[in-house]
Amino acid sequence: MCGIIGITGAQSVASQLLEALSLLEYRGYDSAGIAVVEKESGSIFRLRAAEQGGSLHHLIGSLGKADTSRFEYCAGIGHTRWATHGAPTTVNAHPHFDCGSSIAVVHNGIIENHHQLASDLRARGHVFSSETDTEVIAHLLEEETADGRTMKDAVVSLLTTLRGAFALACIHKDFPETIYAARRTSPLVIGMADSSCLLASDVAALVETTRNLFELGDDQVAEVTPIGFKVYDQLGVEMTPKPIKVGWSIEAARKGGFADYMSKEINEQQVAVAETILGRLNESGDSELEELEIDEASLSKVEKVLLVACGSSYHAALVGRHAIEAWAKIPAEVDIASEMRYRPMRIQENTLVIAISQSGETTDTYHALKQARSQGVLTIAMTNVVGSLMSREADGVLYTRAGPEIGVASTKCHLAQLSLLECLAFHLAGAKSALSGSEKAAIAGDIMNLPKLVEKTLARQDQYHKVAERYSEFRDFYYLGRRSGFPIALEGALKLKELAYVRAEAYPAGEMKHGPISLIEPGSIVVVVAKRSSLWEKIMANVEEMKARGATVIAVIDEDDEESASLVDDVLETPAVTEICSPVIGVIPLQTFAYSIAKARGHDVDRPRNLAKVVTVE
């Protein structure tokens, strides 16, 4: 989850570290810090801060008071933290030192055996200054180099000592121009510029400086200097690094005049959906998923689909299940990745497993994908990040084309996932010959029309804001939907919880009578997804049940549906669309609804408390 940056050979290393950290802050903002080698003094300068919501700003102010001329053309590392081990305090902020302050380390992930390692190190006389799992790395490197190993060999040795998922970067005062790095599961990318080298946990921190990027593979170590870098495997054998292509510009990661990243990304959803659909199907009903690299003959043998994901991606998977069952006419199941990976299950032959993760590095989804591959079934990774962990693990990969999403609460990536899952379901239906020619043409037309409908929906945001303002002081919200409306309700409730910190629960509307209806009372706000479908009458019967118990009902309805509007207290109108495609449209007003309530309550919508953008730890 944390953000890592390393720079060597640049003229103003310290200030460039802070600039890069501003692009990585979405990965964690509990604390931040940098460490830079001072060539002349032969020591390491370290600056850390743990200011709620302002750690990076505090660091920038503190650095402005320091003499940064002594940091020119040397090596430095930086970190922005999402706390796992130890409270978000300055002493727990990265970088961490060894006993003699000769080595500084930054780390993303979890060292699972850190308790035993720390106990052994303390027994050998090491003194720890933090509660983190990271600090054991600095002390282990101290011991390894004291025994005469080079820093490179010491980091290679760590790969056999550390258990868990990690990406780390470290510097040593005696090697002022060199950064050493390693990774397992957690990502790390290296970039080469004209007279400097950089590394980061996300390409967003590098593309403004260079497009000459390379990925560091699992259980590989990098030795990075201003003139280049070398990569070694876990036996210390030099490897050839794999280049990375990036198709978006740094401007795409800036706010572009919006008040925050979330509002910018909500308004980019028309482009995200259009780009994701582009070239993947046409009006005649043909589809082409070029980068998938799984032929239709293999897809035609699929007898069942299993979708695995977490969070908003899980809600997208539920929509994908509906589309696959309706169009490809084969059974589909959805599993929460964190549950699937620990359940002893045998995936039946001819099952297609689709693992969905915006970052492509969600640890539970990644390991669920690996579990599926170990059973020999066909796998597809769906992600927004080219070259991510999951894209390298699966048999085939499909990329959403949403561009960088900086806001922690997913918006445009979620809509891109929905659109791509429907393209995949349509493609699978073609491989299975499950649709007639006229059905294919009609469905293709519906999907291709989605960008225009998204644009029309976004044009109604002022209405959504006004409705939300009337409910910003309430604390109990219940979201209801049926069939394709239920994933919309789940996503709407999640957004309200993430951003506004209020109680928001989502249920299939028919389940309310099986217990949850006991919670409904005057003052309860019920948000119902009531777009026209074959179950519209049933959902409106559920609305009557809520109103009979004193609830205020807000409904997501089709525009100009006066009948539905007359049966509820407030409406969020959207364009009409076929039921299976409706989540792409129906979730937008609920994103804006949650955004507006959060802003009214004074919350930072880009950085909701306790959350980080990428979940790379359990």
ZICOR-V640632 format. One record per residue. N is the residue number from 1. RES is the residue in one small letter. SS is DSSP state (h for helix, s for strand, l for the rest). PHI is phi in radians with two decimals (none if undefined). BURIAL is + if it has 24 or more other ideal C-beta (glycine too) atoms within 12 Angstrom, else -. Layout:
# ZICOR-V640632
n=<N & N>
res=<RES & RES>
ss=<SS & SS>
phi=<PHI & PHI>
burial=<BURIAL & BURIAL>
This chain:
# ZICOR-V640632
n=<1 & 2 & 3 & 4 & 5 & 6 & 7 & 8 & 9 & 10 & 11 & 12 & 13 & 14 & 15 & 16 & 17 & 18 & 19 & 20 & 21 & 22 & 23 & 24 & 25 & 26 & 27 & 28 & 29 & 30 & 31 & 32 & 33 & 34 & 35 & 36 & 37 & 38 & 39 & 40 & 41 & 42 & 43 & 44 & 45 & 46 & 47 & 48 & 49 & 50 & 51 & 52 & 53 & 54 & 55 & 56 & 57 & 58 & 59 & 60 & 61 & 62 & 63 & 64 & 65 & 66 & 67 & 68 & 69 & 70 & 71 & 72 & 73 & 74 & 75 & 76 & 77 & 78 & 79 & 80 & 81 & 82 & 83 & 84 & 85 & 86 & 87 & 88 & 89 & 90 & 91 & 92 & 93 & 94 & 95 & 96 & 97 & 98 & 99 & 100 & 101 & 102 & 103 & 104 & 105 & 106 & 107 & 108 & 109 & 110 & 111 & 112 & 113 & 114 & 115 & 116 & 117 & 118 & 119 & 120 & 121 & 122 & 123 & 124 & 125 & 126 & 127 & 128 & 129 & 130 & 131 & 132 & 133 & 134 & 135 & 136 & 137 & 138 & 139 & 140 & 141 & 142 & 143 & 144 & 145 & 146 & 147 & 148 & 149 & 150 & 151 & 152 & 153 & 154 & 155 & 156 & 157 & 158 & 159 & 160 & 161 & 162 & 163 & 164 & 165 & 166 & 167 & 168 & 169 & 170 & 171 & 172 & 173 & 174 & 175 & 176 & 177 & 178 & 179 & 180 & 181 & 182 & 183 & 184 & 185 & 186 & 187 & 188 & 189 & 190 & 191 & 192 & 193 & 194 & 195 & 196 & 197 & 198 & 199 & 200 & 201 & 202 & 203 & 204 & 205 & 206 & 207 & 208 & 209 & 210 & 211 & 212 & 213 & 214 & 215 & 216 & 217 & 218 & 219 & 220 & 221 & 222 & 223 & 224 & 225 & 226 & 227 & 228 & 229 & 230 & 231 & 232 & 233 & 234 & 235 & 236 & 237 & 238 & 239 & 240 & 241 & 242 & 243 & 244 & 245 & 246 & 247 & 248 & 249 & 250 & 251 & 252 & 253 & 254 & 255 & 256 & 257 & 258 & 259 & 260 & 261 & 262 & 263 & 264 & 265 & 266 & 267 & 268 & 269 & 270 & 271 & 272 & 273 & 274 & 275 & 276 & 277 & 278 & 279 & 280 & 281 & 282 & 283 & 284 & 285 & 286 & 287 & 288 & 289 & 290 & 291 & 292 & 293 & 294 & 295 & 296 & 297 & 298 & 299 & 300 & 301 & 302 & 303 & 304 & 305 & 306 & 307 & 308 & 309 & 310 & 311 & 312 & 313 & 314 & 315 & 316 & 317 & 318 & 319 & 320 & 321 & 322 & 323 & 324 & 325 & 326 & 327 & 328 & 329 & 330 & 331 & 332 & 333 & 334 & 335 & 336 & 337 & 338 & 339 & 340 & 341 & 342 & 343 & 344 & 345 & 346 & 347 & 348 & 349 & 350 & 351 & 352 & 353 & 354 & 355 & 356 & 357 & 358 & 359 & 360 & 361 & 362 & 363 & 364 & 365 & 366 & 367 & 368 & 369 & 370 & 371 & 372 & 373 & 374 & 375 & 376 & 377 & 378 & 379 & 380 & 381 & 382 & 383 & 384 & 385 & 386 & 387 & 388 & 389 & 390 & 391 & 392 & 393 & 394 & 395 & 396 & 397 & 398 & 399 & 400 & 401 & 402 & 403 & 404 & 405 & 406 & 407 & 408 & 409 & 410 & 411 & 412 & 413 & 414 & 415 & 416 & 417 & 418 & 419 & 420 & 421 & 422 & 423 & 424 & 425 & 426 & 427 & 428 & 429 & 430 & 431 & 432 & 433 & 434 & 435 & 436 & 437 & 438 & 439 & 440 & 441 & 442 & 443 & 444 & 445 & 446 & 447 & 448 & 449 & 450 & 451 & 452 & 453 & 454 & 455 & 456 & 457 & 458 & 459 & 460 & 461 & 462 & 463 & 464 & 465 & 466 & 467 & 468 & 469 & 470 & 471 & 472 & 473 & 474 & 475 & 476 & 477 & 478 & 479 & 480 & 481 & 482 & 483 & 484 & 485 & 486 & 487 & 488 & 489 & 490 & 491 & 492 & 493 & 494 & 495 & 496 & 497 & 498 & 499 & 500 & 501 & 502 & 503 & 504 & 505 & 506 & 507 & 508 & 509 & 510 & 511 & 512 & 513 & 514 & 515 & 516 & 517 & 518 & 519 & 520 & 521 & 522 & 523 & 524 & 525 & 526 & 527 & 528 & 529 & 530 & 531 & 532 & 533 & 534 & 535 & 536 & 537 & 538 & 539 & 540 & 541 & 542 & 543 & 544 & 545 & 546 & 547 & 548 & 549 & 550 & 551 & 552 & 553 & 554 & 555 & 556 & 557 & 558 & 559 & 560 & 561 & 562 & 563 & 564 & 565 & 566 & 567 & 568 & 569 & 570 & 571 & 572 & 573 & 574 & 575 & 576 & 577 & 578 & 579 & 580 & 581 & 582 & 583 & 584 & 585 & 586 & 587 & 588 & 589 & 590 & 591 & 592 & 593 & 594 & 595 & 596 & 597 & 598 & 599 & 600 & 601 & 602 & 603 & 604 & 605 & 606 & 607 & 608 & 609 & 610 & 611 & 612 & 613 & 614 & 615 & 616 & 617 & 618>
res=<m & c & g & i & i & g & i & t & g & a & q & s & v & a & s & q & l & l & e & a & l & s & l & l & e & y & r & g & y & d & s & a & g & i & a & v & v & e & k & e & s & g & s & i & f & r & l & r & a & a & e & q & g & g & s & l & h & h & l & i & g & s & l & g & k & a & d & t & s & r & f & e & y & c & a & g & i & g & h & t & r & w & a & t & h & g & a & p & t & t & v & n & a & h & p & h & f & d & c & g & s & s & i & a & v & v & h & n & g & i & i & e & n & h & h & q & l & a & s & d & l & r & a & r & g & h & v & f & s & s & e & t & d & t & e & v & i & a & h & l & l & e & e & e & t & a & d & g & r & t & m & k & d & a & v & v & s & l & l & t & t & l & r & g & a & f & a & l & a & c & i & h & k & d & f & p & e & t & i & y & a & a & r & r & t & s & p & l & v & i & g & m & a & d & s & s & c & l & l & a & s & d & v & a & a & l & v & e & t & t & r & n & l & f & e & l & g & d & d & q & v & a & e & v & t & p & i & g & f & k & v & y & d & q & l & g & v & e & m & t & p & k & p & i & k & v & g & w & s & i & e & a & a & r & k & g & g & f & a & d & y & m & s & k & e & i & n & e & q & q & v & a & v & a & e & t & i & l & g & r & l & n & e & s & g & d & s & e & l & e & e & l & e & i & d & e & a & s & l & s & k & v & e & k & v & l & l & v & a & c & g & s & s & y & h & a & a & l & v & g & r & h & a & i & e & a & w & a & k & i & p & a & e & v & d & i & a & s & e & m & r & y & r & p & m & r & i & q & e & n & t & l & v & i & a & i & s & q & s & g & e & t & t & d & t & y & h & a & l & k & q & a & r & s & q & g & v & l & t & i & a & m & t & n & v & v & g & s & l & m & s & r & e & a & d & g & v & l & y & t & r & a & g & p & e & i & g & v & a & s & t & k & c & h & l & a & q & l & s & l & l & e & c & l & a & f & h & l & a & g & a & k & s & a & l & s & g & s & e & k & a & a & i & a & g & d & i & m & n & l & p & k & l & v & e & k & t & l & a & r & q & d & q & y & h & k & v & a & e & r & y & s & e & f & r & d & f & y & y & l & g & r & r & s & g & f & p & i & a & l & e & g & a & l & k & l & k & e & l & a & y & v & r & a & e & a & y & p & a & g & e & m & k & h & g & p & i & s & l & i & e & p & g & s & i & v & v & v & v & a & k & r & s & s & l & w & e & k & i & m & a & n & v & e & e & m & k & a & r & g & a & t & v & i & a & v & i & d & e & d & d & e & e & s & a & s & l & v & d & d & v & l & e & t & p & a & v & t & e & i & c & s & p & v & i & g & v & i & p & l & q & t & f & a & y & s & i & a & k & a & r & g & h & d & v & d & r & p & r & n & l & a & k & v & v & t & v & e>
ss=<l & l & s & s & s & s & s & s & l & l & l & l & h & h & h & h & h & h & h & h & h & h & h & h & h & h & h & l & l & l & s & s & s & s & s & s & s & s & l & l & l & l & s & s & s & s & s & s & s & l & l & l & l & l & h & h & h & h & h & h & h & h & h & h & l & l & l & h & h & h & h & l & l & l & s & s & s & s & s & s & s & l & l & l & l & l & l & l & l & l & l & l & l & l & l & s & s & l & l & l & l & l & s & s & s & s & s & s & s & s & s & l & l & h & h & h & h & h & h & h & h & h & h & l & l & l & l & l & l & l & l & l & l & l & h & h & h & h & h & h & h & h & h & h & h & h & l & l & l & l & h & h & h & h & h & h & h & h & h & h & h & l & l & s & s & s & s & s & s & s & s & s & l & l & l & l & l & l & s & s & s & s & s & s & l & l & l & l & s & s & s & s & l & l & l & l & s & s & s & s & l & l & h & h & h & l & l & l & l & l & l & l & s & s & s & l & l & l & l & s & s & s & s & s & s & l & l & s & s & s & s & s & l & l & l & l & l & s & s & l & l & s & s & s & l & l & l & l & l & h & h & h & h & l & l & l & l & l & l & l & h & h & h & h & h & h & h & l & h & h & h & h & h & h & h & h & h & l & l & l & s & l & l & l & l & l & s & l & l & h & h & h & l & l & l & h & h & h & h & h & l & l & l & s & s & s & s & s & s & l & h & h & h & h & h & h & h & h & h & h & h & h & h & h & h & h & h & h & l & l & s & s & s & s & s & s & h & h & h & h & l & l & l & l & l & l & l & l & l & l & s & s & s & s & s & s & l & l & l & l & l & l & h & h & h & h & h & h & h & h & h & h & h & h & l & l & l & s & s & s & s & s & s & l & l & l & l & l & h & h & h & h & h & l & l & s & s & s & s & l & l & l & l & l & l & l & l & l & l & l & l & h & h & h & h & h & h & h & h & h & h & h & h & h & h & h & h & h & h & h & h & l & l & l & l & l & h & h & h & h & h & h & h & h & h & h & h & h & l & h & h & h & h & h & h & h & h & h & l & l & h & h & h & h & h & h & h & h & h & l & l & l & l & l & l & s & s & s & s & s & s & l & l & h & h & h & h & h & h & h & h & h & h & h & h & h & h & h & h & h & l & l & s & s & s & s & s & s & h & h & h & h & h & h & l & h & h & h & h & l & l & l & l & l & s & s & s & s & s & l & l & l & l & l & l & h & h & h & h & h & h & h & h & h & h & h & h & h & l & l & l & s & s & s & s & s & s & s & l & l & l & h & h & h & h & h & l & l & l & s & s & s & s & s & l & l & l & l & l & l & l & h & h & h & h & h & h & h & h & h & h & h & h & h & h & h & h & h & h & h & l & l & l & l & l & l & l & l & l & l & l & l & l & l & l & l & l & l>
phi=<none & -1.22 & -1.80 & -2.13 & -2.43 & -2.46 & -2.43 & -2.41 & 1.64 & -1.41 & -1.20 & -2.11 & -1.05 & -1.07 & -1.19 & -1.21 & -1.06 & -1.19 & -1.07 & -1.17 & -1.10 & -1.11 & -1.50 & -1.89 & -1.09 & -1.10 & -1.38 & 2.83 & -2.46 & -1.26 & -2.81 & -2.67 & -2.96 & -2.38 & -2.47 & -2.34 & -1.32 & -1.72 & -1.07 & -1.18 & -1.47 & 1.18 & -2.32 & -1.97 & -1.50 & -2.24 & -2.39 & -2.38 & -2.68 & -2.36 & -1.79 & -0.92 & 1.32 & -2.59 & -1.06 & -1.17 & -1.06 & -1.11 & -1.09 & -1.04 & -1.11 & -1.19 & -1.14 & -1.08 & -1.60 & -1.72 & -1.47 & -1.53 & -1.10 & -1.33 & -1.75 & -1.25 & 0.98 & -2.25 & -1.77 & -2.57 & -2.30 & -2.46 & -2.72 & -2.15 & -1.94 & -1.95 & -1.19 & -2.07 & -1.81 & 1.70 & -1.13 & -1.35 & -2.09 & -1.10 & -1.18 & -1.61 & -1.23 & -1.48 & -1.30 & -1.94 & -1.80 & -1.46 & -1.09 & -1.69 & 0.98 & -1.63 & -2.19 & -2.12 & -2.32 & -2.10 & -2.69 & -2.13 & 2.13 & -2.37 & -1.57 & -1.19 & -1.78 & -1.18 & -1.07 & -1.17 & -1.09 & -1.13 & -1.07 & -1.15 & -1.14 & -1.11 & -1.12 & -1.66 & 1.77 & -1.33 & -1.97 & -1.74 & -2.03 & -2.40 & -1.74 & -1.48 & -1.34 & -1.10 & -1.07 & -1.07 & -1.10 & -1.07 & -1.26 & -1.11 & -1.14 & -1.03 & -1.16 & -1.07 & -1.28 & -1.14 & -1.46 & 1.77 & -1.31 & -1.25 & -1.06 & -1.05 & -1.16 & -1.14 & -1.20 & -1.01 & -1.08 & -1.01 & -1.04 & -1.54 & -1.67 & -1.50 & -1.97 & 2.11 & -1.88 & -2.77 & -2.33 & -2.45 & -2.42 & -2.55 & -2.27 & -2.25 & -1.07 & -1.45 & -2.26 & -1.17 & -1.98 & -2.07 & -1.99 & -1.97 & -2.51 & -2.72 & -2.67 & -2.53 & 1.27 & -1.16 & -1.40 & -2.69 & -2.14 & -2.00 & -2.22 & -1.97 & -1.88 & -1.07 & -2.34 & -2.64 & -2.24 & -2.39 & -2.51 & -2.80 & -1.44 & -2.63 & -1.10 & -1.01 & -1.42 & -1.99 & -1.18 & -1.23 & -1.67 & -2.73 & -1.88 & -1.55 & -2.00 & -2.45 & -1.67 & -1.65 & -1.42 & -1.00 & 0.94 & -2.07 & -2.10 & -2.08 & -2.00 & -1.97 & -2.22 & -1.06 & -1.70 & 2.69 & -2.58 & -2.21 & -2.10 & -2.25 & -1.50 & -1.25 & -1.77 & 1.51 & -1.49 & -1.18 & -2.06 & -1.65 & -1.25 & -1.70 & -1.26 & -2.13 & -1.82 & -2.09 & -1.79 & -2.28 & -1.76 & -1.14 & -1.02 & -1.18 & -1.72 & -1.71 & -1.30 & 1.04 & 1.58 & -1.41 & -1.18 & -2.77 & -1.14 & -1.12 & -1.14 & -1.06 & -1.28 & -1.05 & -1.35 & -1.59 & -1.22 & -1.08 & -1.18 & -1.06 & -1.21 & -1.08 & -1.16 & -1.19 & -1.41 & -0.87 & 1.35 & -1.66 & -2.79 & -2.30 & -1.15 & -1.38 & 1.76 & -1.52 & -2.33 & -2.56 & -2.00 & -1.02 & -1.33 & -1.07 & 1.01 & -2.12 & -1.31 & -1.15 & -1.08 & -1.19 & -1.17 & -1.15 & -1.52 & -1.19 & -1.94 & -2.75 & -2.15 & -2.09 & -1.81 & -2.21 & -2.99 & -2.34 & 1.03 & -1.06 & -1.13 & -1.13 & -1.14 & -1.10 & -1.07 & -1.08 & -1.18 & -1.03 & -1.05 & -1.04 & -1.16 & -1.13 & -1.17 & -1.32 & -1.71 & -1.44 & 1.04 & -2.27 & -1.16 & -2.39 & -2.23 & -2.16 & -2.28 & -1.28 & -1.02 & -1.17 & -1.55 & -1.05 & -1.17 & -1.92 & -1.72 & -1.22 & -2.35 & -1.92 & -1.37 & -1.19 & -1.04 & 1.15 & -1.65 & -1.77 & -1.82 & -1.97 & -1.80 & -2.07 & -2.73 & -0.99 & -1.45 & 1.31 & -2.34 & -1.00 & -1.09 & -1.16 & -1.19 & -1.06 & -1.27 & -1.13 & -1.10 & -1.09 & -1.10 & -1.13 & -1.10 & -1.13 & -1.67 & 1.38 & -1.60 & -1.26 & -2.28 & -2.29 & -1.77 & -2.05 & -2.62 & -1.78 & -2.06 & -1.16 & 1.37 & -1.24 & -0.95 & -1.19 & -1.13 & -1.50 & -1.51 & -1.50 & -1.19 & -2.43 & -2.40 & -2.23 & -1.84 & -1.23 & -2.03 & -1.51 & 1.30 & -1.13 & -1.97 & -1.64 & -0.99 & -1.11 & -1.37 & -1.20 & -2.26 & -1.19 & -1.17 & -1.13 & -1.14 & -1.12 & -1.09 & -1.00 & -1.12 & -1.22 & -1.09 & -1.24 & -1.09 & -1.15 & -1.05 & -1.14 & -1.12 & -1.12 & -1.06 & -1.14 & -1.12 & -1.56 & 0.91 & -1.62 & -2.17 & -1.33 & -1.04 & -1.21 & -1.13 & -1.07 & -1.11 & -1.17 & -1.18 & -1.03 & -1.10 & -1.10 & -1.18 & -1.19 & -1.48 & -1.04 & -1.00 & -1.14 & -1.24 & -1.08 & -1.05 & -1.11 & -1.17 & -1.09 & -1.18 & -1.67 & -1.06 & -1.04 & -1.11 & -1.11 & -1.06 & -1.13 & -1.11 & -1.07 & -1.01 & -1.29 & -2.18 & -1.22 & -1.65 & -1.40 & -2.12 & -2.17 & -2.20 & -2.19 & -1.94 & -2.21 & -2.80 & -2.28 & 0.90 & -1.13 & -1.34 & -1.18 & -1.06 & -1.11 & -1.09 & -1.05 & -1.19 & -1.08 & -1.16 & -1.08 & -1.07 & -1.17 & -1.12 & -1.05 & -1.69 & -1.73 & 1.04 & -2.05 & -1.27 & -2.51 & -2.08 & -2.05 & -2.41 & -1.10 & -0.98 & -1.19 & -1.52 & -1.02 & -1.25 & -1.65 & 2.50 & -1.09 & -1.09 & -1.13 & -1.44 & -1.37 & -2.72 & -0.95 & 1.80 & -1.30 & -1.88 & -1.98 & -1.81 & -2.00 & -1.51 & -2.19 & -1.19 & -1.11 & -2.73 & -1.15 & -1.85 & -1.04 & -1.09 & -1.20 & -1.17 & -1.26 & -1.13 & -1.12 & -1.04 & -1.06 & -1.13 & -1.20 & -1.15 & -1.11 & -1.83 & 1.62 & -1.30 & -1.62 & -1.95 & -1.91 & -2.16 & -1.50 & -2.29 & -1.22 & -1.04 & 1.15 & -1.54 & -1.16 & -1.09 & -1.09 & -1.05 & -1.27 & -1.74 & -2.27 & -1.60 & -2.61 & -2.31 & -2.10 & -1.50 & -2.41 & -1.09 & -1.24 & -2.76 & -1.05 & -1.02 & -1.16 & -1.47 & -1.10 & -1.05 & -1.06 & -1.61 & -1.18 & -1.36 & -1.07 & -1.07 & -1.34 & -1.08 & -1.16 & -1.02 & -1.16 & -1.00 & -1.16 & -1.15 & -1.09 & -1.13 & -1.11 & -1.56 & 1.42 & -1.66 & -1.46 & -1.26 & -1.37 & -2.32 & -1.09 & -1.09 & 1.20 & -2.01 & -2.36 & -1.17 & -2.10 & -1.72 & -1.83 & -2.30 & -1.41>
burial=<+ & + & + & + & + & + & + & + & + & + & - & - & + & + & + & + & + & + & + & + & + & + & + & + & + & + & + & + & + & + & + & + & + & + & + & + & + & + & + & - & - & - & + & + & + & + & + & + & + & + & - & - & - & - & + & + & - & + & + & + & - & + & + & - & - & - & - & + & - & - & + & + & + & + & + & + & + & + & + & + & + & + & + & + & + & + & - & + & + & + & - & + & + & + & + & + & + & + & - & - & + & + & + & + & + & + & + & + & + & + & + & - & - & + & - & - & + & + & - & - & + & - & - & - & - & + & - & + & + & + & - & + & + & + & + & + & + & + & + & + & + & + & + & + & + & - & - & - & - & - & + & + & + & + & + & + & + & + & + & - & + & + & - & + & + & + & + & + & + & + & + & + & + & - & + & + & + & + & + & + & + & + & + & + & + & + & + & + & + & + & + & + & + & - & - & + & + & + & + & + & + & + & + & + & + & + & + & + & + & + & - & + & + & + & + & + & + & + & + & + & + & + & + & + & + & + & - & + & + & + & + & + & - & + & - & + & - & - & + & - & + & - & - & + & - & + & - & + & - & + & - & + & + & - & - & - & - & - & - & + & + & + & + & + & + & + & + & + & + & + & + & + & + & + & + & + & + & + & - & + & + & - & - & - & + & - & + & + & + & - & + & + & - & + & - & - & - & - & + & - & - & + & - & + & + & + & + & + & + & + & + & + & + & + & + & + & + & + & + & + & + & + & + & + & + & + & + & + & + & + & - & + & + & + & + & + & + & + & - & + & + & - & - & - & - & - & + & - & - & - & + & + & + & + & + & + & + & + & + & + & + & + & + & + & + & + & + & + & + & + & + & + & + & - & - & - & + & + & + & + & + & + & + & + & + & + & + & + & + & + & + & + & + & + & + & + & + & + & + & + & + & + & + & + & + & + & + & + & + & + & + & + & + & + & + & + & + & + & + & + & + & + & + & + & + & + & + & + & + & + & + & + & - & + & + & - & - & - & - & + & - & - & + & + & + & + & + & + & + & + & + & - & + & + & + & + & + & + & - & + & + & - & + & + & + & - & + & + & - & - & + & + & - & + & - & + & + & + & + & + & + & + & + & + & + & + & + & + & + & + & + & + & + & + & + & + & + & + & + & + & - & + & - & + & + & + & + & + & + & - & - & + & - & - & - & + & + & - & - & + & - & - & - & + & + & + & + & + & + & + & + & + & + & - & + & + & - & + & + & + & - & + & + & - & + & + & + & - & + & - & + & + & + & + & + & + & + & + & + & - & + & - & - & + & - & - & + & + & + & + & + & + & + & + & + & + & + & + & + & + & + & + & + & + & + & + & + & + & + & + & + & + & + & + & + & + & + & + & + & + & + & - & + & + & + & + & + & + & + & - & + & + & + & + & + & + & + & ->
